[in-house]
Amino acid sequence: MTTFAEQTEALQVPADVQNLLFREARTANSFSSEPVTEEQVRAIYDLVKWAPTSMNTQPLRALVLRTAEAKARLLPHMAPGNRDKTAAAPLTVVLAADVDFHENIPQVFPHNPGVKDKFADEQGRVEFAKLNSLLQVGYFIIGVRAAGLAAGPMTGFDAQGVDDEFFADKKWRSLVIVNVGKPGENPWFDRLPRLDFDQVVETL
């Protein structure tokens, strides 16, 4: 069995980066009033856009909510336990899957633009878009942590209500809503245990 130090040294990034992104990172439930800048949001996207998706389709879309007016449109669709912390967060991002992602295939898969034609069936695109967008949701959360910020991802909301409110003129389907900012007062619940390697990994 390898020691913690050996495991840490086996990774290419320094231990402090490992801790920032994973070991010491937490899901925040309260946020300070310190704003999240446009530059930070752009930097997060410009980092995580390089992560892989199937055929480089990149179906994730993000709606950034900054203003009280925008939040007021969102809050009625949030589960009661998520409303106050969403209202107080300096930034909230609705992460969604674009069912019409295939329209961008000639741009993002230029060596074989004809692949677009294989996605003519909308129902077939829905699951493909959802799967790859959820991969990108994970990348986004890591990007938020890389920016020195905390993420509070939530699935407790009325997705159809959010889609009707914000995406009536788009083929976007909301998946996860993420509050973003610096941690506030008492932001963390107790750290929950993780499964051990031998419970999760089998080698043949």
MDTraj code that builds the backbone (N, CA, C; nanometers):
import mdtraj as md
import numpy as np

residues = "MET THR THR PHE ALA GLU GLN THR GLU ALA LEU GLN VAL PRO ALA ASP VAL GLN ASN LEU LEU PHE ARG GLU ALA ARG THR ALA ASN SER PHE SER SER GLU PRO VAL THR GLU GLU GLN VAL ARG ALA ILE TYR ASP LEU VAL LYS TRP ALA PRO THR SER MET ASN THR GLN PRO LEU ARG ALA LEU VAL LEU ARG THR ALA GLU ALA LYS ALA ARG LEU LEU PRO HIS MET ALA PRO GLY ASN ARG ASP LYS THR ALA ALA ALA PRO LEU THR VAL VAL LEU ALA ALA ASP VAL ASP PHE HIS GLU ASN ILE PRO GLN VAL PHE PRO HIS ASN PRO GLY VAL LYS ASP LYS PHE ALA ASP GLU GLN GLY ARG VAL GLU PHE ALA LYS LEU ASN SER LEU LEU GLN VAL GLY TYR PHE ILE ILE GLY VAL ARG ALA ALA GLY LEU ALA ALA GLY PRO MET THR GLY PHE ASP ALA GLN GLY VAL ASP ASP GLU PHE PHE ALA ASP LYS LYS TRP ARG SER LEU VAL ILE VAL ASN VAL GLY LYS PRO GLY GLU ASN PRO TRP PHE ASP ARG LEU PRO ARG LEU ASP PHE ASP GLN VAL VAL GLU THR LEU".split()
xyz = np.array([
    [0.0844, -0.1188, 0.0000],
    [0.0000, 0.0000, 0.0000],
    [0.0884, 0.1245, 0.0000],
    [0.0630, 0.2158, -0.0918],
    [0.1428, 0.3380, -0.0995],
    [0.1013, 0.4353, 0.0087],
    [0.1957, 0.5142, 0.0535],
    [0.1672, 0.6165, 0.1534],
    [0.1081, 0.7395, 0.0866],
    [0.0531, 0.8299, 0.1685],
    [-0.0021, 0.9548, 0.1159],
    [0.1055, 1.0344, 0.0430],
    [0.2252, 1.0393, 0.0983],
    [0.3338, 1.1152, 0.0354],
    [0.3688, 1.0560, -0.1005],
    [0.3724, 0.9218, -0.1076],
    [0.4026, 0.8576, -0.2350],
    [0.2940, 0.8840, -0.3387],
    [0.1689, 0.8835, -0.2945],
    [0.0582, 0.9127, -0.3854],
    [0.0678, 1.0558, -0.4373],
    [0.1004, 1.1477, -0.3482],
    [0.1129, 1.2881, -0.3862],
    [0.2252, 1.3073, -0.4869],
    [0.3373, 1.2417, -0.4626],
    [0.4530, 1.2560, -0.5506],
    [0.4305, 1.1884, -0.6858],
    [0.3371, 1.0944, -0.6932],
    [0.3101, 1.0250, -0.8187],
    [0.2378, 1.1145, -0.9190],
    [0.1829, 1.2251, -0.8728],
    [0.1107, 1.3182, -0.9589],
    [0.2039, 1.4285, -1.0072],
    [0.1767, 1.4817, -1.1232],
    [0.2663, 1.5790, -1.1847],
    [0.2498, 1.7205, -1.1285],
    [0.1309, 1.7545, -1.0798],
    [0.1106, 1.8896, -1.0275],
    [0.1509, 1.8942, -0.8810],
    [0.1975, 2.0085, -0.8320],
    [0.2419, 2.0187, -0.6934],
    [0.1299, 1.9884, -0.5941],
    [0.1677, 1.9511, -0.4730],
    [0.0700, 1.9128, -0.3710],
    [-0.0267, 2.0260, -0.3405],
    [0.0207, 2.1517, -0.3430],
    [-0.0706, 2.2614, -0.3115],
    [-0.1781, 2.2775, -0.4179],
    [-0.1448, 2.2454, -0.5433],
    [-0.2447, 2.2499, -0.6494],
    [-0.3431, 2.1337, -0.6338],
    [-0.2914, 2.0159, -0.6006],
    [-0.3791, 1.9020, -0.5736],
    [-0.4799, 1.9369, -0.4640],
    [-0.4320, 2.0006, -0.3600],
    [-0.5183, 2.0366, -0.2476],
    [-0.6213, 2.1416, -0.2881],
    [-0.5761, 2.2407, -0.3672],
    [-0.6655, 2.3481, -0.4106],
    [-0.7813, 2.2927, -0.4927],
    [-0.7514, 2.1989, -0.5805],
    [-0.8525, 2.1491, -0.6723],
    [-0.9386, 2.0385, -0.6130],
    [-0.8819, 1.9600, -0.5175],
    [-0.9537, 1.8422, -0.4705],
    [-0.9571, 1.8285, -0.3185],
    [-0.8438, 1.8043, -0.2547],
    [-0.8463, 1.7621, -0.1145],
    [-0.9037, 1.8676, -0.0212],
    [-0.8696, 1.9938, -0.0426],
    [-0.9166, 2.0994, 0.0470],
    [-1.0351, 2.1758, -0.0115],
    [-1.0725, 2.1477, -0.1351],
    [-1.1854, 2.2158, -0.1980],
    [-1.3154, 2.1617, -0.1401],
    [-1.4120, 2.2500, -0.1217],
    [-1.5394, 2.2116, -0.0628],
    [-1.6530, 2.2767, -0.1401],
    [-1.7697, 2.2195, -0.1267],
    [-1.8906, 2.2809, -0.1813],
    [-1.9376, 2.3879, -0.0842],
    [-1.9412, 2.5112, -0.1289],
    [-1.9762, 2.6228, -0.0414],
    [-2.1274, 2.6396, -0.0329],
    [-2.1743, 2.6713, 0.0880],
    [-2.3162, 2.6969, 0.1101],
    [-2.3431, 2.8409, 0.1518],
    [-2.2370, 2.9189, 0.1665],
    [-2.2529, 3.0633, 0.1856],
    [-2.1348, 3.1323, 0.1191],
    [-2.1571, 3.2577, 0.0812],
    [-2.0569, 3.3320, 0.0053],
    [-2.0429, 3.4723, 0.0609],
    [-1.9225, 3.5258, 0.0484],
    [-1.9006, 3.6647, 0.0873],
    [-1.9584, 3.7561, -0.0207],
    [-1.9577, 3.8842, 0.0059],
    [-2.0098, 3.9820, -0.0901],
    [-1.9054, 4.0223, -0.1940],
    [-1.7837, 3.9674, -0.1824],
    [-1.6792, 4.0017, -0.2793],
    [-1.7218, 3.9601, -0.4192],
    [-1.7165, 4.0517, -0.5149],
    [-1.7668, 4.0182, -0.6485],
    [-1.6770, 3.9198, -0.7223],
    [-1.7372, 3.8482, -0.8156],
    [-1.6653, 3.7650, -0.9112],
    [-1.6566, 3.8459, -1.0398],
    [-1.5355, 3.8694, -1.0872],
    [-1.5177, 3.9601, -1.2001],
    [-1.5431, 3.8907, -1.3330],
    [-1.5688, 3.9711, -1.4338],
    [-1.5823, 3.9195, -1.5693],
    [-1.4531, 3.8503, -1.6125],
    [-1.3395, 3.9069, -1.5715],
    [-1.2103, 3.8482, -1.6072],
    [-1.1966, 3.7078, -1.5482],
    [-1.2434, 3.6881, -1.4253],
    [-1.2366, 3.5553, -1.3643],
    [-1.3247, 3.4556, -1.4388],
    [-1.4448, 3.4990, -1.4755],
    [-1.5352, 3.4091, -1.5486],
    [-1.4741, 3.3700, -1.6823],
    [-1.4170, 3.4678, -1.7520],
    [-1.3535, 3.4377, -1.8810],
    [-1.2332, 3.3456, -1.8639],
    [-1.1555, 3.3687, -1.7580],
    [-1.0380, 3.2848, -1.7339],
    [-1.0788, 3.1408, -1.7045],
    [-1.1867, 3.1236, -1.6283],
    [-1.2363, 2.9889, -1.5997],
    [-1.2746, 2.9192, -1.7294],
    [-1.3521, 2.9888, -1.8127],
    [-1.3936, 2.9257, -1.9384],
    [-1.2733, 2.8960, -2.0277],
    [-1.1814, 2.9912, -2.0384],
    [-1.0673, 2.9723, -2.1280],
    [-0.9751, 2.8604, -2.0821],
    [-0.9851, 2.8209, -1.9556],
    [-0.9113, 2.7044, -1.9074],
    [-0.9867, 2.5749, -1.9381],
    [-1.1129, 2.5688, -1.8983],
    [-1.1838, 2.4410, -1.9041],
    [-1.2322, 2.4063, -2.0448],
    [-1.2295, 2.5002, -2.1367],
    [-1.2740, 2.4688, -2.2728],
    [-1.1840, 2.3656, -2.3402],
    [-1.0631, 2.3462, -2.2871],
    [-0.9695, 2.2519, -2.3482],
    [-0.9950, 2.1084, -2.3050],
    [-1.0820, 2.0850, -2.2094],
    [-1.1084, 1.9495, -2.1630],
    [-1.1888, 1.8718, -2.2681],
    [-1.1757, 1.7393, -2.2703],
    [-1.2328, 1.6612, -2.3807],
    [-1.3834, 1.6421, -2.3717],
    [-1.4463, 1.6391, -2.4902],
    [-1.5828, 1.5928, -2.5076],
    [-1.5854, 1.5040, -2.6321],
    [-1.6888, 1.4230, -2.6444],
    [-1.6987, 1.3325, -2.7578],
    [-1.7028, 1.4109, -2.8886],
    [-1.6103, 1.3773, -2.9786],
    [-1.5976, 1.4448, -3.1079],
    [-1.5842, 1.5966, -3.0929],
    [-1.5335, 1.6392, -2.9778],
    [-1.5074, 1.7810, -2.9529],
    [-1.6338, 1.8661, -2.9670],
    [-1.7484, 1.8090, -2.9342],
    [-1.8753, 1.8772, -2.9605],
    [-1.9046, 1.9934, -2.8654],
    [-1.8550, 1.9890, -2.7422],
    [-1.8654, 2.1020, -2.6493],
    [-2.0088, 2.1549, -2.6357],
    [-2.1031, 2.0714, -2.5927],
    [-2.2423, 2.1158, -2.5893],
    [-2.2812, 2.2012, -2.4688],
    [-2.1930, 2.2182, -2.3714],
    [-2.2300, 2.2955, -2.2525],
    [-2.2479, 2.4427, -2.2864],
    [-2.3527, 2.5023, -2.2291],
    [-2.3766, 2.6456, -2.2392],
    [-2.3939, 2.7009, -2.0981],
    [-2.3623, 2.8281, -2.0796],
    [-2.3666, 2.8883, -1.9468],
    [-2.4396, 3.0222, -1.9518],
    [-2.5341, 3.0377, -1.8617],
    [-2.6021, 3.1654, -1.8433],
    [-2.5555, 3.2225, -1.7103],
    [-2.4872, 3.3374, -1.7134],
    [-2.4315, 3.3998, -1.5940],
    [-2.5307, 3.5032, -1.5411],
    [-2.5690, 3.4870, -1.4150],
    [-2.6643, 3.5777, -1.3520],
    [-2.5920, 3.6616, -1.2468],
    [-2.5879, 3.7918, -1.2697],
    [-2.5204, 3.8830, -1.1779],
    [-2.6169, 3.9739, -1.1020],
    [-2.7196, 4.0186, -1.1690],
    [-2.8041, 4.1243, -1.1145],
    [-2.9153, 4.0671, -1.0264],
    [-2.9663, 4.1530, -0.9379],
    [-3.0787, 4.1130, -0.8536],
    [-3.2012, 4.0816, -0.9387],
    [-3.2166, 4.1534, -1.0489],
    [-3.3312, 4.1306, -1.1367],
    [-3.3245, 3.9911, -1.1994],
    [-3.2049, 3.9532, -1.2434],
    [-3.1880, 3.8199, -1.3016],
    [-3.2107, 3.7119, -1.1964],
    [-3.1566, 3.7317, -1.0767],
    [-3.1760, 3.6349, -0.9691],
    [-3.3245, 3.6211, -0.9338],
    [-3.3979, 3.7328, -0.9373],
    [-3.5405, 3.7290, -0.9039],
    [-3.6187, 3.6396, -0.9993],
    [-3.5722, 3.6307, -1.1221],
    [-3.6368, 3.5415, -1.2187],
    [-3.6044, 3.3947, -1.1896],
    [-3.4877, 3.3701, -1.1315],
    [-3.4438, 3.2339, -1.1035],
    [-3.5001, 3.1790, -0.9731],
    [-3.5050, 3.2604, -0.8695],
    [-3.5326, 3.2117, -0.7344],
    [-3.6633, 3.1344, -0.7208],
    [-3.7724, 3.1726, -0.7879],
    [-3.8953, 3.0933, -0.7724],
    [-3.8819, 2.9493, -0.8198],
    [-3.7828, 2.9220, -0.9028],
    [-3.7641, 2.7873, -0.9566],
    [-3.6661, 2.7039, -0.8731],
    [-3.6034, 2.7662, -0.7729],
    [-3.5103, 2.6942, -0.6875],
    [-3.5851, 2.6228, -0.5759],
    [-3.5326, 2.5074, -0.5325],
    [-3.5869, 2.4404, -0.4153],
    [-3.5740, 2.5345, -0.2950],
    [-3.6678, 2.5290, -0.2004],
    [-3.6646, 2.6251, -0.0888],
    [-3.5299, 2.6334, -0.0182],
    [-3.4634, 2.5196, 0.0015],
    [-3.3356, 2.5212, 0.0717],
    [-3.2225, 2.5845, -0.0058],
    [-3.2432, 2.6100, -0.1346],
    [-3.1380, 2.6691, -0.2182],
    [-3.1608, 2.8168, -0.2497],
    [-3.2749, 2.8716, -0.2083],
    [-3.3085, 3.0075, -0.2500],
    [-3.2235, 3.1136, -0.1830],
    [-3.2126, 3.1084, -0.0508],
    [-3.1422, 3.2157, 0.0198],
    [-2.9955, 3.2219, -0.0208],
    [-2.9297, 3.1069, -0.0291],
    [-2.7874, 3.1099, -0.0634],
    [-2.7663, 3.1509, -0.2086],
    [-2.8627, 3.1211, -0.2947],
    [-2.8516, 3.1658, -0.4332],
    [-2.8725, 3.3157, -0.4428],
    [-2.9666, 3.3680, -0.3677],
    [-2.9901, 3.5126, -0.3671],
    [-2.8688, 3.5883, -0.3164],
    [-2.7959, 3.5288, -0.2203],
    [-2.6835, 3.5980, -0.1580],
    [-2.5522, 3.5812, -0.2330],
    [-2.5422, 3.4810, -0.3180],
    [-2.4167, 3.4562, -0.3898],
    [-2.3876, 3.5709, -0.4867],
    [-2.2603, 3.6094, -0.5011],
    [-2.2290, 3.7190, -0.5929],
    [-2.2500, 3.6850, -0.7391],
    [-2.2482, 3.5553, -0.7709],
    [-2.2633, 3.5119, -0.9095],
    [-2.3288, 3.3743, -0.9096],
    [-2.4235, 3.3563, -1.0000],
    [-2.4876, 3.2264, -1.0180],
    [-2.4839, 3.1922, -1.1660],
    [-2.4470, 3.0692, -1.1965],
    [-2.4359, 3.0255, -1.3353],
    [-2.5303, 2.9089, -1.3589],
    [-2.6161, 2.9241, -1.4583],
    [-2.7010, 2.8139, -1.5021],
    [-2.6261, 2.7406, -1.6123],
    [-2.5913, 2.6158, -1.5861],
    [-2.5198, 2.5344, -1.6841],
    [-2.6206, 2.4454, -1.7555],
    [-2.6170, 2.4493, -1.8876],
    [-2.7189, 2.3837, -1.9677],
    [-2.6563, 2.3094, -2.0843],
    [-2.7303, 2.2126, -2.1365],
    [-2.6905, 2.1388, -2.2562],
    [-2.7623, 2.1982, -2.3770],
    [-2.6871, 2.2270, -2.4814],
    [-2.7436, 2.2787, -2.6055],
    [-2.7783, 2.1615, -2.6964],
    [-2.9077, 2.1366, -2.7137],
    [-2.9519, 2.0255, -2.7979],
    [-2.9134, 2.0480, -2.9440],
    [-2.8935, 2.1718, -2.9818],
    [-2.8515, 2.2040, -3.1184],
    [-2.6999, 2.2215, -3.1305],
    [-2.6252, 2.1517, -3.0445],
    [-2.4792, 2.1580, -3.0479],
    [-2.4223, 2.1228, -3.1841],
    [-2.4950, 2.0398, -3.2580],
    [-2.4424, 1.9880, -3.3849],
    [-2.4219, 2.0975, -3.4888],
    [-2.4886, 2.2108, -3.4709],
    [-2.4716, 2.3206, -3.5661],
    [-2.3279, 2.3726, -3.5674],
    [-2.2546, 2.3508, -3.4586],
    [-2.1163, 2.3979, -3.4486],
    [-2.0133, 2.2941, -3.4914],
    [-2.0578, 2.1763, -3.5311],
    [-1.9625, 2.0707, -3.5661],
    [-1.8667, 2.1125, -3.6778],
    [-1.9113, 2.1814, -3.7842],
    [-1.8139, 2.2242, -3.8855],
    [-1.7020, 2.3119, -3.8288],
    [-1.7303, 2.3845, -3.7218],
    [-1.6284, 2.4691, -3.6590],
    [-1.5368, 2.3890, -3.5679],
    [-1.5941, 2.3001, -3.4858],
    [-1.5151, 2.2336, -3.3823],
    [-1.4605, 2.0982, -3.4251],
    [-1.5091, 2.0462, -3.5381],
    [-1.4630, 1.9164, -3.5899],
    [-1.4358, 1.9326, -3.7389],
    [-1.3477, 2.0272, -3.7753],
    [-1.3363, 2.0695, -3.9153],
    [-1.2823, 1.9628, -4.0095],
    [-1.2119, 1.8625, -3.9568],
    [-1.1582, 1.7582, -4.0447],
    [-1.2671, 1.6629, -4.0934],
    [-1.3863, 1.6680, -4.0299],
    [-1.4968, 1.5829, -4.0735],
    [-1.6299, 1.6533, -4.0456],
    [-1.6550, 1.7648, -4.1130],
    [-1.7760, 1.8419, -4.0847],
    [-1.9041, 1.7673, -4.1166],
    [-1.8967, 1.6652, -4.2014],
    [-2.0149, 1.5885, -4.2363],
    [-2.0749, 1.5106, -4.1211],
    [-1.9999, 1.4975, -4.0100],
    [-2.0537, 1.4308, -3.8914],
    [-2.1822, 1.5000, -3.8448],
    [-2.1940, 1.6275, -3.8735],
    [-2.3149, 1.7004, -3.8350],
    [-2.4407, 1.6289, -3.8814],
    [-2.4374, 1.5688, -4.0002],
    [-2.5556, 1.5043, -4.0573],
    [-2.5993, 1.3824, -3.9774],
    [-2.5092, 1.3249, -3.8999],
    [-2.5435, 1.2078, -3.8195],
    [-2.6276, 1.2450, -3.6977],
    [-2.6395, 1.3740, -3.6711],
    [-2.7166, 1.4212, -3.5569],
    [-2.8466, 1.4882, -3.6001],
    [-2.9004, 1.4441, -3.7119],
    [-3.0231, 1.5055, -3.7628],
    [-3.1418, 1.4820, -3.6699],
    [-3.1431, 1.3685, -3.6004],
    [-3.2541, 1.3355, -3.5111],
    [-3.2382, 1.4072, -3.3767],
    [-3.3315, 1.4959, -3.3459],
    [-3.3206, 1.5743, -3.2227],
    [-3.3236, 1.4885, -3.0986],
    [-3.4100, 1.3879, -3.0937],
    [-3.4176, 1.3041, -2.9750],
    [-3.2850, 1.2332, -2.9495],
    [-3.2176, 1.1928, -3.0562],
    [-3.0871, 1.1307, -3.0398],
    [-2.9824, 1.2268, -2.9873],
    [-3.0002, 1.3549, -3.0175],
    [-2.9028, 1.4542, -2.9707],
    [-2.9167, 1.4839, -2.8223],
    [-3.0365, 1.4636, -2.7684],
    [-3.0624, 1.5055, -2.6303],
    [-2.9706, 1.4335, -2.5327],
    [-2.9662, 1.2999, -2.5385],
    [-2.8828, 1.2247, -2.4445],
    [-2.7347, 1.2504, -2.4687],
    [-2.6956, 1.2616, -2.5948],
    [-2.5564, 1.2918, -2.6277],
    [-2.5163, 1.4263, -2.5677],
    [-2.6022, 1.5257, -2.5849],
    [-2.5732, 1.6587, -2.5323],
    [-2.5675, 1.6568, -2.3807],
    [-2.6596, 1.5845, -2.3176],
    [-2.6630, 1.5793, -2.1712],
    [-2.5374, 1.5141, -2.1159],
    [-2.4984, 1.3995, -2.1713],
    [-2.3802, 1.3286, -2.1217],
    [-2.2557, 1.4155, -2.1314],
    [-2.2323, 1.4743, -2.2471],
    [-2.1104, 1.5522, -2.2658],
    [-2.1137, 1.6838, -2.1897],
    [-2.2315, 1.7418, -2.1749],
    [-2.2426, 1.8633, -2.0952],
    [-2.2143, 1.8363, -1.9478],
    [-2.2600, 1.7218, -1.8978],
    [-2.2317, 1.6894, -1.7580],
    [-2.0826, 1.6675, -1.7351],
    [-2.0121, 1.6123, -1.8334],
    [-1.8663, 1.6090, -1.8238],
    [-1.8119, 1.7504, -1.8076],
    [-1.8633, 1.8419, -1.8884],
    [-1.8144, 1.9787, -1.8844],
    [-1.8540, 2.0507, -1.7557],
    [-1.9652, 2.0110, -1.6953],
    [-2.0015, 2.0675, -1.5649],
    [-1.8918, 2.0371, -1.4635],
    [-1.8438, 1.9124, -1.4641],
    [-1.7342, 1.8767, -1.3733],
    [-1.6100, 1.9595, -1.3995],
    [-1.5773, 1.9789, -1.5264],
    [-1.4616, 2.0616, -1.5599],
    [-1.4814, 2.2050, -1.5090],
    [-1.6039, 2.2564, -1.5243],
    [-1.6324, 2.3933, -1.4811],
    [-1.6087, 2.4094, -1.3316],
    [-1.6537, 2.3138, -1.2532],
    [-1.6341, 2.3226, -1.1084],
    [-1.4856, 2.3247, -1.0736],
    [-1.4060, 2.2417, -1.1399],
    [-1.2613, 2.2426, -1.1170],
    [-1.2019, 2.3765, -1.1607],
    [-1.2524, 2.4333, -1.2695],
    [-1.2050, 2.5638, -1.3136],
    [-1.2337, 2.6727, -1.2125],
    [-1.3514, 2.6677, -1.1510],
    [-1.3847, 2.7645, -1.0454],
    [-1.2846, 2.7535, -0.9313],
    [-1.2527, 2.6328, -0.8913],
    [-1.1551, 2.6124, -0.7839],
    [-1.0173, 2.6609, -0.8258],
    [-0.9814, 2.6404, -0.9521],
    [-0.8514, 2.6860, -1.0007],
    [-0.8397, 2.8378, -0.9954],
    [-0.9528, 2.9066, -1.0006],
    [-0.9536, 3.0525, -0.9916],
    [-0.9490, 3.1016, -0.8473],
    [-0.9379, 3.0092, -0.7527],
    [-0.9347, 3.0474, -0.6117],
    [-1.0717, 3.0804, -0.5565],
    [-1.1754, 3.0339, -0.6235],
    [-1.3125, 3.0583, -0.5814],
    [-1.3762, 2.9274, -0.5353],
    [-1.4912, 2.9397, -0.4735],
    [-1.5670, 2.8224, -0.4309],
    [-1.6894, 2.8074, -0.5198],
    [-1.7278, 2.6830, -0.5428],
    [-1.8467, 2.6522, -0.6214],
    [-1.9499, 2.5853, -0.5324],
    [-2.0754, 2.6197, -0.5559],
    [-2.1866, 2.5553, -0.4867],
    [-2.2833, 2.4993, -0.5882],
    [-2.2535, 2.3816, -0.6471],
    [-2.3415, 2.3244, -0.7481],
    [-2.4706, 2.2704, -0.6872],
    [-2.5809, 2.2882, -0.7600],
    [-2.7119, 2.2473, -0.7104],
    [-2.7932, 2.1853, -0.8233],
    [-2.8632, 2.0773, -0.7913],
    [-2.9613, 2.0205, -0.8834],
    [-3.1025, 2.0314, -0.8273],
    [-3.1164, 2.0962, -0.7131],
    [-3.2469, 2.1171, -0.6519],
    [-3.3161, 2.2383, -0.7112],
    [-3.3756, 2.2206, -0.8281],
    [-3.4504, 2.3288, -0.8920],
    [-3.5439, 2.2693, -0.9962],
    [-3.6395, 2.3481, -1.0388],
    [-3.7351, 2.3066, -1.1405],
    [-3.6739, 2.3349, -1.2770],
    [-3.6179, 2.2318, -1.3383],
    [-3.5460, 2.2511, -1.4639],
    [-3.6385, 2.3018, -1.5738],
    [-3.7588, 2.2477, -1.5813],
    [-3.8505, 2.2936, -1.6857],
    [-3.8879, 2.4394, -1.6648],
    [-3.9061, 2.4776, -1.5384],
    [-3.9358, 2.6173, -1.5094],
    [-3.8219, 2.7101, -1.5481],
    [-3.6989, 2.6685, -1.5199],
    [-3.5822, 2.7477, -1.5585],
    [-3.5716, 2.7579, -1.7100],
    [-3.5941, 2.6461, -1.7788],
    [-3.5876, 2.6481, -1.9251],
    [-3.6939, 2.7405, -1.9838],
    [-3.8147, 2.7350, -1.9290],
    [-3.9214, 2.8215, -1.9793],
    [-3.8906, 2.9686, -1.9528],
    [-3.8291, 2.9956, -1.8381],
    [-3.7996, 3.1340, -1.7999],
    [-3.6874, 3.1946, -1.8819],
    [-3.5824, 3.1181, -1.9055],
    [-3.4616, 3.1750, -1.9652],
    [-3.4329, 3.1263, -2.1078],
    [-3.4797, 3.0097, -2.1429],
    [-3.4366, 2.9486, -2.2689],
    [-3.5524, 2.9197, -2.3646],
    [-3.6584, 2.9950, -2.3538],
    [-3.7758, 2.9681, -2.4377],
    [-3.7443, 2.9790, -2.5862],
    [-3.6458, 3.0615, -2.6203],
    [-3.6097, 3.0815, -2.7610],
    [-3.4852, 3.0038, -2.8013],
    [-3.4407, 2.9098, -2.7145],
    [-3.3202, 2.8321, -2.7414],
    [-3.3492, 2.6849, -2.7198],
    [-3.2607, 2.6013, -2.7683],
    [-3.2679, 2.4581, -2.7416],
    [-3.1707, 2.4207, -2.6290],
    [-3.1621, 2.5063, -2.5271],
    [-3.0801, 2.4779, -2.4106],
    [-3.1651, 2.4078, -2.3061],
    [-3.1055, 2.3114, -2.2359],
    [-3.1743, 2.2372, -2.1309],
    [-3.0905, 2.2453, -2.0032],
    [-3.1424, 2.3097, -1.9006],
    [-3.0656, 2.3316, -1.7781],
    [-3.0364, 2.1999, -1.7067],
    [-2.9150, 2.1903, -1.6529],
    [-2.8674, 2.0697, -1.5864],
    [-2.8285, 2.0941, -1.4414],
    [-2.7437, 2.1931, -1.4196],
    [-2.6895, 2.2224, -1.2863],
    [-2.6804, 2.3734, -1.2723],
    [-2.7131, 2.4220, -1.1529],
    [-2.6964, 2.5637, -1.1218],
    [-2.5843, 2.5755, -1.0188],
    [-2.4902, 2.6654, -1.0437],
    [-2.3706, 2.6750, -0.9600],
    [-2.3569, 2.8173, -0.9062],
    [-2.3585, 2.8301, -0.7739],
    [-2.3216, 2.9566, -0.7116],
    [-2.1691, 2.9649, -0.7059],
    [-2.1158, 3.0846, -0.7305],
    [-1.9714, 3.1026, -0.7403],
    [-1.9309, 3.2254, -0.6599],
    [-1.8212, 3.2137, -0.5852],
    [-1.7693, 3.3293, -0.5124],
    [-1.6691, 3.2871, -0.4082],
    [-1.6291, 3.3834, -0.3273],
    [-1.5450, 3.3538, -0.2116],
    [-1.6336, 3.3007, -0.0990],
    [-1.5851, 3.2017, -0.0236],
    [-1.6671, 3.1477, 0.0843],
    [-1.7077, 3.2551, 0.1847],
    [-1.8291, 3.2427, 0.2375],
    [-1.8790, 3.3365, 0.3368],
    [-1.8671, 3.2803, 0.4771],
    [-1.9580, 3.3188, 0.5642],
    [-1.9556, 3.2758, 0.7034],
    [-2.0071, 3.1326, 0.7145],
    [-1.9342, 3.0495, 0.7868],
    [-1.9707, 2.9084, 0.8064],
    [-2.0141, 2.8437, 0.6746],
    [-1.9244, 2.8407, 0.5763],
    [-1.9665, 2.7965, 0.4430],
    [-1.9744, 2.6458, 0.4257],
    [-1.9111, 2.5684, 0.5171],
    [-1.8952, 2.4254, 0.4905],
    [-1.9803, 2.3397, 0.5829],
    [-2.0356, 2.2333, 0.5297],
    [-2.0851, 2.1252, 0.6134],
    [-1.9655, 2.0387, 0.6525],
    [-1.9860, 1.9471, 0.7467],
    [-1.8776, 1.8560, 0.7843],
    [-1.8344, 1.7756, 0.6619],
    [-1.7039, 1.7501, 0.6544],
    [-1.6489, 1.6729, 0.5431],
    [-1.7022, 1.5301, 0.5491],
    [-1.7573, 1.4834, 0.4405],
    [-1.8117, 1.3482, 0.4348],
    [-1.7059, 1.2495, 0.3851],
    [-1.7169, 1.1224, 0.4242],
    [-1.6141, 1.0243, 0.3852],
    [-1.6214, 0.9917, 0.2372],
    [-1.5106, 0.9433, 0.1856],
    [-1.5005, 0.8982, 0.0479],
    [-1.4740, 0.7482, 0.0457],
    [-1.5144, 0.6839, -0.0617],
    [-1.4873, 0.5415, -0.0778],
    [-1.3381, 0.5189, -0.0988],
    [-1.2877, 0.4049, -0.0504],
    [-1.1479, 0.3693, -0.0678],
    [-1.1237, 0.3138, -0.2082],
    [-0.9983, 0.3171, -0.2495],
    [-0.9567, 0.2682, -0.3811],
    [-1.0099, 0.1276, -0.4066],
    [-0.9925, 0.0376, -0.3096],
    [-1.0284, -0.1025, -0.3316],
    [-1.1795, -0.1225, -0.3397],
    [-1.2576, -0.0270, -0.2951],
    [-1.4024, -0.0351, -0.3092],
    [-1.4504, 0.0066, -0.4483],
    [-1.3657, 0.0761, -0.5191],
    [-1.4075, 0.1395, -0.6443],
    [-1.3395, 0.0790, -0.7659],
    [-1.2136, 0.0405, -0.7505],
    [-1.1319, 0.0050, -0.8666],
    [-1.1065, -0.1448, -0.8704],
    [-1.1312, -0.2040, -0.9867],
    [-1.0940, -0.3416, -1.0124],
    [-0.9936, -0.3440, -1.1276],
    [-0.8963, -0.4323, -1.1175],
    [-0.7942, -0.4456, -1.2211],
    [-0.7949, -0.5882, -1.2753],
    [-0.8001, -0.6011, -1.4053],
    [-0.7988, -0.7333, -1.4689],
    [-0.6616, -0.7610, -1.5302],
])
top = md.Topology()
chain = top.add_chain()
for i, resn in enumerate(residues, 1):
    res = top.add_residue(resn, chain, resSeq=i)
    for name in ("N", "CA", "C"):
        top.add_atom(name, md.element.get_by_symbol(name[0]), res)
traj = md.Trajectory(xyz[None], top)
